[in-house]
Amino acid sequence: MESWKVLLGRPLVLVAHPDDEALGCGALLQRAQSPAVIFATDGAPAVERFWAAYGSRQAYAEVHRQEAKLASRAAGNTKIFFLSDVAGNSFVDQELFKNLMAAMAALRGPAGALGTSAILTHAYEGGHPDHDACSFLGHALGKDLMLPVWEMPLYHRDQEGLMRRQQFLCGSGEEFELQPRGEELERKRRMVDEYKSQHHAIRDFPLAPERFRPQPTYDYCRPPHPETLNYEAWGWPMTGEQDSAAFGAYTRGGEALSA
């Protein structure tokens, strides 16, 4: 089994949204020597109901940015980057699969400059379209830079339609569990608590354990599983088939398909 300790050097943590890093690997970030986190989207969807209470989508995105900065301090001043800052254009929450080419172009710069030892990203599990897009981008970036790619679960909907948090969709036999305790657990709690705007969405996530494994070989040309995906069940304006079609188009060298 590939040693998880490769994540304790200079890992590049590629996550979709501010708060994903706190939930998925807040303790690991404290243990790593020189971790860096890249947020692939600004955390603000285009749909008004998500940001109406903040006045504008941009204002909501700025709240997430400030929360991420506070969380990074709680973790020990982890380096954080927003992909939109690197690219010069915004990557909107829920729409990353439409912008794979631009996202990959923006990722190569910081990934190479940071002397990254390994990439850690989301599992391909059908919980959120941006999580699945990060899984694909992590795979492609690891291939380009010849780096090991690891993954962590956040949430998915099981065959009975129940939400499963911090559990892999299926086992590979290579899973590793990190158990934060004491001050480490308390600092992770403070990281999560900084995301006050997301309290309603993240309050049910367990703080421990954190689970990691080497990224399996996925068929990104197919949805993560044949059942109804979580975001399909939520009625969001995209499907797993559209996501996987975009991944397939990128793999073939074409533009990411629009919804």
C-alpha positions in Angstrom: 0.0 0.0 0.0 1.3 3.4 -0.9 2.2 5.3 2.3 -0.1 8.1 3.3 2.9 9.9 4.7 3.5 11.4 1.3 0.7 13.8 2.4 2.7 15.0 5.3 5.3 16.8 3.1 4.2 19.5 0.7 0.7 18.4 -0.3 -1.4 20.4 -2.7 -5.0 20.1 -1.5 -7.4 20.8 -4.4 -10.9 21.3 -3.2 -14.0 22.8 -4.7 -15.2 25.2 -2.1 -14.1 27.0 1.1 -15.0 24.7 4.0 -14.2 21.4 2.1 -10.6 21.6 3.4 -11.7 22.1 7.0 -14.2 19.2 6.9 -12.1 16.7 4.8 -8.6 17.3 6.0 -8.4 19.9 8.8 -6.2 17.7 10.9 -4.0 16.6 8.1 -3.3 20.2 7.2 -2.0 20.7 10.8 0.4 17.7 10.5 1.8 18.5 7.0 5.1 20.3 6.8 4.1 22.8 4.1 0.5 22.3 2.8 -1.2 24.5 0.3 -4.9 24.6 -0.5 -6.4 25.7 -3.8 -10.1 26.5 -3.9 -11.3 25.7 -7.4 -14.5 27.8 -7.2 -15.5 31.0 -5.4 -18.2 29.1 -3.4 -21.0 31.2 -4.7 -23.6 29.6 -7.1 -25.3 31.6 -9.8 -28.8 30.8 -8.5 -30.0 33.7 -6.4 -31.5 31.7 -3.6 -28.1 30.7 -2.4 -26.8 34.3 -2.0 -30.0 36.4 -1.7 -29.4 37.1 2.0 -26.0 38.7 1.2 -27.2 41.1 -1.5 -25.2 39.7 -4.5 -23.3 36.7 -5.6 -20.0 38.6 -5.4 -20.8 39.6 -1.7 -21.5 36.0 -0.9 -18.2 34.9 -2.5 -16.3 37.5 -0.5 -17.8 36.1 2.7 -16.4 32.7 1.8 -13.0 34.2 1.0 -12.7 35.8 4.4 -13.9 32.7 6.2 -11.3 30.7 4.4 -8.6 33.1 5.5 -9.7 32.8 9.1 -9.8 29.0 8.9 -6.3 28.9 7.4 -5.0 30.8 10.4 -6.8 28.3 12.8 -4.9 25.5 10.9 -1.6 27.2 11.4 -1.5 29.7 8.5 -1.8 27.1 5.7 -1.2 28.7 2.3 -4.4 29.2 0.4 -5.1 30.2 -3.2 -8.3 30.9 -5.1 -8.1 29.6 -8.7 -10.0 32.6 -9.9 -7.1 34.8 -8.7 -4.6 32.8 -10.7 -6.8 32.6 -13.8 -8.1 36.2 -13.7 -11.7 35.0 -14.2 -14.3 33.6 -11.9 -15.1 29.9 -11.4 -18.7 29.8 -10.3 -19.9 27.3 -7.8 -21.7 24.3 -9.4 -20.2 25.1 -12.9 -16.6 23.9 -12.7 -17.3 21.1 -15.1 -18.0 23.7 -17.8 -14.6 25.3 -17.4 -12.1 22.4 -17.2 -9.7 23.7 -19.8 -9.3 27.1 -18.0 -9.2 25.5 -14.6 -6.4 23.1 -15.6 -4.4 25.9 -17.2 -4.7 27.9 -14.0 -3.7 24.9 -11.8 -0.4 24.1 -13.5 1.3 27.3 -12.4 0.9 27.0 -8.6 1.2 23.2 -8.6 4.6 23.4 -10.2 5.9 26.4 -8.2 5.0 25.0 -4.8 7.2 21.9 -5.2 4.2 19.7 -4.5 4.9 16.2 -3.1 1.3 14.9 -3.7 -2.1 16.0 -4.7 -5.1 15.5 -2.4 -8.6 16.1 -3.8 -12.2 14.9 -3.6 -13.4 11.4 -4.2 -15.5 10.8 -7.3 -18.8 10.1 -5.5 -21.6 12.1 -7.0 -22.3 14.3 -4.0 -21.6 17.7 -5.7 -20.6 18.3 -9.4 -17.7 20.5 -8.3 -16.3 17.8 -6.1 -16.4 15.4 -9.0 -14.8 18.0 -11.3 -12.0 18.4 -8.8 -11.5 14.6 -8.7 -11.1 14.7 -12.5 -8.8 17.7 -12.4 -6.7 16.1 -9.7 -6.3 13.0 -11.8 -5.3 15.0 -14.8 -2.9 17.3 -12.9 -1.2 14.3 -11.2 -0.7 12.7 -14.6 0.7 15.9 -16.1 3.1 16.5 -13.2 3.8 12.8 -12.4 2.6 13.2 -8.9 0.8 10.7 -6.6 -2.9 11.6 -6.3 -4.9 10.9 -3.1 -8.5 11.5 -2.3 -10.9 12.1 0.6 -14.7 11.6 0.8 -17.1 14.3 1.8 -20.7 13.1 1.0 -22.8 11.0 -1.3 -26.3 9.5 -1.5 -26.5 5.8 -1.1 -28.7 3.3 -2.9 -31.5 3.9 -0.3 -31.3 7.7 -0.8 -29.6 8.3 2.5 -26.8 10.9 2.9 -23.4 9.4 3.8 -20.8 11.7 5.1 -17.0 11.2 5.3 -17.4 7.6 3.9 -16.1 6.3 0.6 -18.7 5.2 -1.9 -17.0 1.7 -2.0 -13.8 0.3 -0.4 -10.6 -0.3 -2.2 -8.6 -1.9 0.6 -6.2 1.0 0.7 -8.1 3.4 3.0 -6.3 5.2 5.8 -8.0 6.8 8.8 -6.5 9.8 10.7 -7.8 10.3 14.2 -7.4 13.9 15.4 -7.3 14.3 19.1 -6.8 16.9 21.8 -5.5 20.3 20.5 -5.5 19.0 16.9 -9.2 18.2 17.1 -9.9 21.5 18.8 -8.1 23.5 16.1 -10.1 21.6 13.4 -13.3 22.5 15.3 -12.2 26.2 15.1 -11.5 25.9 11.4 -15.0 24.5 10.8 -16.6 27.1 13.1 -15.1 29.9 11.0 -17.5 29.0 8.2 -20.4 30.6 9.8 -22.2 31.2 6.5 -22.2 27.4 6.0 -23.3 26.3 9.5 -26.6 25.0 8.3 -24.9 22.8 5.7 -21.9 21.5 7.6 -23.2 21.1 11.2 -23.9 17.4 10.7 -20.4 16.5 9.5 -18.3 14.4 11.9 -14.9 16.0 12.8 -13.3 12.6 13.0 -12.0 10.4 11.5 -10.5 11.8 8.4 -10.3 9.2 5.6 -7.8 9.1 2.7 -6.6 6.7 0.1 -4.7 6.7 -3.2 -7.1 7.7 -6.0 -8.5 4.6 -7.7 -8.7 4.3 -11.5 -12.0 5.9 -12.4 -13.9 5.8 -15.6 -14.7 9.5 -15.7 -16.7 9.0 -18.9 -19.4 7.5 -16.7 -21.2 8.9 -13.6 -19.7 7.7 -10.3 -22.5 5.2 -9.8 -25.7 4.2 -11.7 -28.2 5.4 -9.0 -29.6 8.9 -8.7 -26.7 11.2 -7.8 -27.0 13.4 -4.8 -27.2 16.7 -6.8 -29.7 15.2 -9.2 -31.9 14.3 -6.2 -31.5 17.9 -5.1 -32.9 19.0 -8.5 -29.8 21.0 -9.5 -29.6 22.0 -13.2 -27.0 19.4 -14.2 -26.8 15.7 -14.4 -24.0 13.1 -13.9 -24.2 12.4 -17.6 -23.4 16.0 -18.4 -20.5 16.0 -15.9 -19.0 12.9 -17.3 -19.5 14.1 -20.9 -17.4 17.1 -20.0 -14.7 14.9 -18.6 -14.8 12.8 -21.7 -14.5 15.8 -23.9 -11.5 17.1 -22.0 -9.8 13.7 -22.2 -10.3 13.7 -26.0 -8.8 17.1 -26.2 -12.0 19.0 -26.8 -13.7 21.8 -25.0 -15.7 21.0 -21.9 -19.3 20.6 -22.9 -21.9 23.1 -21.7 -25.0 22.0 -19.8 
